[in-house]
Amino acid sequence: SSPHLVQVRERIRINGQPISKELFSKYFWLVYNRLEETKGPEHASMPAYFRFLTIMAFHVFLQEKVDLAVVEVGIGGAYDCTNIIRAPVVCGISSLGIDHTSILGDTMEKIAWQKGGIFKPGVPAFTVAQPERPLEVLRDRAQERECPLYLCPELDAFEGDHRALALGLAVAPRFSAGHPSPPGLGELKEVPPGVELVGRPLPLAPAFQPTDAMIQGLRDTEWLGRTQVLPRGAVTWYLDGAHTTSSIQACVRWFRQAALSRDKPHDGSEVRVLLFNATGDRDTAALLKLLLPCHFDYAVFCPNFTEVSVANNADQQNFNVTLENALTRCLENQRTWTRLLEEKGGQDPWLPAPLRTGGLLQPTPPRGTLLLVPPAPRPLNSPSLVFPCLAQALRWVAQGRDPRLAAPTATGAHPHPAASSGAVLLREAAAVRVLVTGSLHLVGGVLRLLDPTLSQ
């Protein structure tokens, strides 16, 4: 699976656990040296990062003699380097969304065509409810490749004996995979792929009676970085790696239900903080606009780097993005957030009173270097902050109230009124609710800092 959140070993798991450091090192050098020995003049370079790890994963599964391997595509499907398995047991396509448009195309139909590239002749494939046109593309791709394609029933269709099925994830997963050979899978291959049910462009897969192990598995399902809540006293961290419009919408629904539906603390104020970053070619403005209804008191933007220097943290390094480029993106996100709030109606009524100075935040002379303040032709009217790394951002948000995070240093005086007055409010608030979203890499970096055991 990809990407990893904290350690690269998460991508290759056996029995649900990342392979050990010893196994990873053993197979990494075995594959690396084998490729080094056999490369020819026309293929003189090593496979790129993801391609190398895919080759290595296949090698690990073969050498360790696993009974069943679940392989997630990297980006697309049709031209993805994972798509070399000629006869898988089953294929699945999750909810489609607009993502990786520079590679997959800029419409849902183009993306559906790419995703349908994993269909194999005679191998049953399953998908979930999709918009009409993309679903038709998937159907046509399946017929073209002689692949029987089915719609998955809703979860409650599998309930029997009056037993309600509970899903451990707070939001339905983007892809629900059943047992590799559930009852009836053998018969599915004999159903003509062109069969249609009334009102559906695809036949509905038959529901079956889940085993006790399946029921427990659904109930106990956890997925780090997806609808994850980390309560730490007064500070509660809400982590969700949503990074498309559809997943951000699901994230907002979850956050409002999990955090904002609670009653305000009786003994003090509640402060809501957004920690956001986005990478790649994503439409950041569209994502940020969807987050406005959460009524954040502060928006914090920073790169996905845990520290300003990542030299000693190989798992978090990204050689495709420089710190300068990442910070430029964060400053752009800050300006976008400010503009969205202005368009929404100028000064927002939920801003903390100490931040209002004639309706605008007045800049003060710089007193430190922790915070980045972009040059602006006029004062900002939204409490949005940019930090150069996650460690500094989290320390400012927590203000020493999370035992895993040190308090901001005295030398880190903030040259921005939102930071200085916000620090006071964060220290005195009865509850601080922090939503971390926009990037799985951002969530991974936060997890690395909040739970050091994940790095072991």
GIUR-V417807 format. One record per pair of residues at least 12 apart in sequence whose ideal C-beta (glycine too) atoms are under 10 Angstrom apart, sorted by the first residue. I is the first residue (numbers start at 0). J is the second residue. Records with the same first field share a line. If there is no record, write none. Layout:
I=J, J
This chain:
0=12, 56, 69, 70, 71, 72, 73
1=48, 49, 52, 53, 56, 71, 72, 73, 74, 81, 439
2=49, 73, 224, 240, 438, 439, 440, 443
3=17, 52, 314, 315, 439, 440, 443
4=222, 223, 224, 225, 238, 240, 314, 315, 439, 440, 441, 442, 443, 444, 445, 446, 447, 453
5=17, 223, 224, 305, 312, 314, 315, 442, 443, 444, 445, 446, 447, 448, 450, 451, 452, 453, 454, 455
6=20, 23, 313, 314, 315, 443, 447, 453, 454, 455
7=23, 27, 48, 52, 313, 314, 315
8=20, 22, 23, 24, 314
9=223, 314, 443, 453
10=23, 49, 52, 53, 55, 56, 71
11=23, 26, 52, 53, 55, 56, 57, 58, 59, 60, 63
12=56, 59, 65, 69
13=59, 60, 63, 65, 68
14=65
17=453
18=55, 56, 59, 63
20=455
22=59, 62, 63
23=55, 59
25=59, 62
26=55, 56, 58, 59, 62, 63
27=51, 52, 55, 58, 59
29=55, 58, 59, 62
30=46, 51, 52, 54, 55, 56, 57, 58, 59
31=45, 46, 51, 54, 55
33=54, 58
34=46, 51, 54, 55
46=80
47=80
48=317, 318, 319
49=73, 74, 79, 80, 81
50=73, 79, 80, 81
51=80
52=73, 80
53=70, 72, 73, 79, 80, 81, 82, 83
54=80, 83
56=68, 70, 81
57=70, 81, 83, 84
66=179
67=88, 178, 179, 180
68=84, 87, 88
69=87, 88, 91, 176, 179
70=82, 83, 84, 87, 117
71=91, 93, 174
72=90, 92, 113, 114, 116, 117
73=99, 102
74=98, 99, 102, 103, 113, 114
75=99, 102, 103, 104, 110, 112, 113, 114, 116, 117
76=90, 92, 103, 110, 111, 112, 113, 114, 115, 116, 117, 118, 140
77=103, 112, 113, 114, 115, 116, 117, 118, 140
78=102, 103, 113, 116
79=102, 113, 114, 116, 117
81=117
82=116, 117, 119
84=117, 119, 122
85=119, 120, 122
86=119, 120, 121, 122
87=117, 119, 122, 123, 124, 179
88=122, 123, 179, 180, 184
89=119, 122, 123, 124, 125, 176, 177, 178, 179, 180, 181, 184, 187
90=114, 115, 117, 118, 119, 122, 123, 124, 125, 126, 141, 146, 148
91=117, 123, 124, 125, 126, 127, 151, 174, 175, 176, 177
92=111, 114, 115, 117, 118, 124, 125, 126, 127, 129, 133, 137, 140, 141, 148, 174
93=114, 125, 126, 127, 129, 172, 173, 174, 175, 176
94=126, 127, 128, 129, 130, 171, 172, 173, 174, 243, 245, 246, 249
95=107, 108, 110, 111, 113, 114, 126, 127, 129, 130, 133, 134, 136, 137, 173, 243, 245
96=110, 173, 241, 242, 243, 244, 245, 246, 247, 248
97=110, 243, 244, 245, 281, 282, 285
98=110, 242, 243, 244, 245, 246, 279, 280, 281
99=113, 243, 279, 280, 281
100=279, 280, 281, 282
101=279, 280
102=279, 280
105=280
106=132, 133, 136
107=129, 130, 131, 132, 133, 134, 136
108=130, 132, 133, 135, 136, 137
109=133, 136
110=133, 136
111=126, 129, 130, 132, 133, 134, 135, 136, 137, 138, 139, 140
112=133, 136, 137, 139, 140
113=136, 140
114=126, 129, 133, 136, 137, 140
115=133, 136, 137, 138, 139, 140, 141, 143, 144, 146, 148
116=140, 144
117=140, 144, 146
118=137, 140, 141, 142, 143, 144, 145, 146, 147, 148, 192
119=144, 145, 146
120=144, 145, 146, 147
121=144, 145, 146, 147, 188, 192
122=144, 145, 146, 147, 188
123=146, 147, 148, 149, 183, 184, 185, 186, 187, 188, 190, 192, 204
124=137, 140, 141, 144, 146, 147, 148, 149, 187, 192, 201
125=147, 148, 149, 150, 151, 152, 174, 175, 176, 177, 184, 187, 201, 204
126=138, 141, 148, 149, 150, 151, 174, 201, 204
127=150, 151, 152, 153, 171, 172, 173, 174, 175
128=150, 151, 153, 199, 201
129=150, 200, 201
131=200
134=148, 150, 199, 200, 201
135=200, 201
137=200, 201
138=192, 193, 195, 200, 201
139=200
141=192, 193, 201
142=192, 193
144=192
145=192
146=192
147=187, 188, 189, 190, 191, 192, 193, 194, 201, 202, 204
148=192, 200, 201, 202, 204
149=187, 190, 192, 194, 199, 201, 202, 203, 204, 205
150=196, 199, 200, 201, 202, 203, 204
151=174, 175, 176, 177, 203, 204, 206
152=203, 204, 205, 206, 207
153=171, 175, 203, 206
154=166, 171, 175, 206, 209, 217
155=206
156=203, 204, 205, 206, 207
157=177, 181, 206, 207, 208, 209, 213, 214, 217
158=206, 208, 209, 214
159=206, 207, 208, 209
160=208
162=208, 209, 211, 214
163=214
164=209, 213, 214, 217, 218
165=214, 215, 217, 218, 219, 220
166=217, 218, 219, 220
167=215, 216, 217, 218, 219, 220, 221, 222, 226
168=217, 220, 221, 222, 225, 226, 227, 253
169=222, 225, 226, 227, 228, 237, 239, 249, 252, 253, 254, 256, 257
170=225, 226, 239, 241, 246, 249, 250, 252, 253, 256, 257
171=249
172=217, 220, 222, 225, 226
173=222, 225, 241, 243, 245, 246, 249
175=217, 220
177=204, 206, 207, 209, 213, 217
178=207, 209, 210, 212, 213, 216
181=204, 205, 206, 207, 208, 209, 210, 213
182=205, 206, 207, 208, 209, 210
183=204, 205, 206, 207
184=204, 205, 207
186=205
187=202, 204, 205
190=202, 204, 205
222=240
223=238, 240, 439, 442, 443, 446, 450, 453
224=238, 239, 240, 241, 435, 436, 439, 440, 441, 442, 443, 445, 446
225=238, 239, 240, 241, 246, 249, 250, 253, 439, 442
226=238, 239, 240, 241, 249, 250, 253, 254, 256, 257
227=239, 240, 435, 442, 446
228=253, 254, 257, 258, 432
229=401, 403, 433, 435, 445, 446, 449, 450
231=397, 400, 401, 402, 403, 404, 431, 433, 449
232=397, 400, 401, 402, 430, 431
233=264, 267, 269, 270, 397, 398, 400, 401, 425, 426, 427, 428, 429, 430, 431, 432
234=270, 272, 393, 396, 397, 398, 399, 400, 401, 402, 403, 404, 425, 428, 430, 431, 432, 433, 449
235=257, 258, 261, 401, 430, 431, 432, 433, 434
236=272, 274, 393, 396, 397, 401, 431, 432, 433, 434, 435, 442, 445, 446, 449
237=250, 253, 254, 257, 258, 259, 271, 272, 274, 432, 433, 434, 435, 436
238=250, 274, 433, 434, 435, 436, 439, 441, 442, 443, 445, 446, 449
239=251, 253, 254, 257, 434, 435, 436, 437, 439, 442
240=435, 436, 437, 438, 439, 440, 441, 442, 443, 446
241=253, 254, 286, 289, 290, 434, 436, 437, 438, 439, 442
242=276, 277, 278, 279, 281, 283, 286, 436, 437, 438, 439, 440, 441, 442
243=281, 282, 285, 286
244=281, 282, 285, 286, 288, 289
245=289
246=286, 289, 436
247=277, 281, 285, 286, 287, 288, 289, 290, 436, 437
248=286, 289, 290
250=286, 289, 290, 293, 434, 436, 437
251=289, 290, 291, 292, 293, 434, 436
253=434
254=271, 273, 290, 292, 293, 432, 434, 436
255=292, 293, 294, 434
257=432, 434
258=271, 293, 430, 432, 433, 434
259=271, 292, 293, 294, 432, 434
261=430, 432
263=429, 430
264=428, 429, 430
265=429
266=429, 430
267=427, 428, 429, 430
268=296, 351, 424, 425, 427, 428, 429, 430, 431
269=296, 428, 429, 430, 431, 432
270=295, 296, 297, 351, 396, 421, 424, 425, 426, 427, 428, 429, 430, 431, 432, 433
271=293, 294, 295, 296, 297, 298, 349, 428, 430, 431, 432, 433, 434
272=295, 296, 297, 298, 299, 382, 384, 392, 395, 396, 397, 421, 425, 431, 432, 433, 434, 435
273=287, 290, 291, 293, 294, 295, 296, 297, 298, 299, 300, 336, 383, 433, 434, 435, 436, 437
274=295, 297, 298, 299, 300, 301, 384, 386, 389, 392, 393, 396, 433, 434, 435, 436, 437, 441, 442, 445
275=287, 290, 295, 298, 299, 300, 301, 329, 332, 333, 336, 383, 434, 435, 436, 437, 438, 441
276=299, 300, 301, 302, 303, 304, 325, 328, 329, 332, 389, 392, 435, 436, 437, 438, 440, 441, 442, 444
277=300, 303, 328, 329, 331, 332, 436, 437, 438, 441
278=302, 303, 317, 319, 320, 325, 328, 437, 438, 439, 440, 441
279=319, 320, 438
281=437, 438
283=300, 328, 331, 332, 335, 336, 437
284=331, 332, 335, 336, 338, 339
285=335
286=332, 335, 436, 437, 438
287=300, 332, 333, 335, 336, 338, 339, 340, 437
288=335, 336, 339, 342, 343
290=336, 339, 434, 436, 437
291=336, 339, 340, 342, 343, 347
293=432, 434
294=347, 348, 349, 350
295=336, 340, 347, 349, 350, 381, 382, 383, 432, 433, 434
296=347, 349, 350, 351, 354, 382, 417, 421, 424, 425, 428, 431, 432
297=350, 351, 354, 381, 382, 383, 384, 395, 396, 417, 418, 421, 424, 425, 431, 433
298=332, 333, 336, 337, 339, 340, 381, 382, 383, 384, 385, 417, 434
299=329, 333, 382, 383, 384, 385, 386, 389, 391, 392, 393, 395, 396, 417, 418, 421, 433, 435
300=326, 328, 329, 330, 331, 332, 333, 334, 335, 336, 371, 383, 384, 385, 386, 392, 437, 441
301=325, 326, 329, 332, 371, 384, 385, 386, 387, 388, 389, 390, 391, 392, 393, 395, 441, 444
302=317, 320, 321, 322, 323, 324, 325, 326, 327, 328, 329, 385, 386, 387, 388, 389, 392, 438, 440, 441, 444
303=315, 317, 320, 325, 388, 389, 437, 438, 439, 440, 441, 442, 443, 444, 445
304=316, 317, 320, 322, 325, 326, 387, 388, 389, 390, 440, 441, 444
305=388, 389, 390, 393, 443, 444, 445, 446, 447, 448
306=387, 388, 389, 390, 391, 444, 448
307=322, 386, 387, 388, 389, 390, 391
308=322, 388
309=322, 388, 444
312=444, 447, 454
314=443, 444, 447, 454
315=389, 440, 443, 444, 447, 454
317=440
320=440
322=387, 388
325=387, 388
326=371, 373, 385, 386, 387, 388
327=373
329=371, 373, 384, 385, 386, 387, 392
330=371, 372, 373, 374, 385
331=373, 385
332=383, 385, 437
333=371, 372, 373, 375, 379, 381, 383, 384, 385
334=373, 375, 379, 381, 383, 385
335=383
336=379, 381, 382, 383
337=373, 375, 379, 380, 381, 382, 383
338=381
339=381
340=379, 380, 381, 382, 383
341=379, 380, 381
343=381
345=358, 359, 380
346=358, 359, 360, 380, 381
347=380, 381, 382
350=380, 381, 382, 417
351=382, 417, 420, 421, 423, 424, 428
352=420, 424
353=416, 417, 419, 420, 421, 423, 424
354=380, 381, 382, 416, 417, 420, 421, 424
355=380, 420
356=378, 380, 416, 420
357=378
358=378, 380
359=377, 378, 379, 380, 381
360=378, 379, 380, 381, 382, 383, 415, 416, 417, 420
361=378, 379, 416
362=375, 377, 378, 379, 414, 415, 416
363=413, 414, 415, 416, 419
364=414
365=412, 413, 414, 415
366=410, 411, 412, 413, 414, 415, 419
367=407, 408, 409, 410, 411, 412, 413, 414, 415, 418, 419
368=387, 410, 411, 412, 413, 414
369=384, 386, 387, 388, 391, 392, 394, 395, 407, 408, 410, 411, 412, 413, 414, 415, 418
370=384, 385, 386, 387, 391, 392, 395, 411, 412, 413, 414, 415, 417, 418, 419
371=384, 385, 386, 387, 414, 415
372=384, 385, 413, 414, 415, 417, 418
373=385
378=416
379=415, 416, 417
381=417
382=415, 416, 417, 418, 420, 421, 424
383=415, 417
384=396, 413, 415, 417, 418, 421
385=415
386=413, 418
388=444, 448
389=435, 441, 443, 444, 445, 447, 448, 449
390=404, 405, 444, 445, 447, 448
391=407, 408, 411
392=435, 441, 444, 445, 448
393=405, 407, 433, 435, 444, 445, 448, 449
394=406, 407, 408, 411, 448
395=407, 411, 413, 418, 421, 422, 425
396=421, 422, 425, 431, 433, 435
397=425, 426, 431, 433, 449
398=421, 422, 423, 424, 425, 426, 427, 428, 431
399=422, 425, 426
400=425, 426, 428, 431
401=431, 433, 448, 449
403=448, 449, 450, 451
404=448, 449
406=422, 426
407=422
433=445
435=449
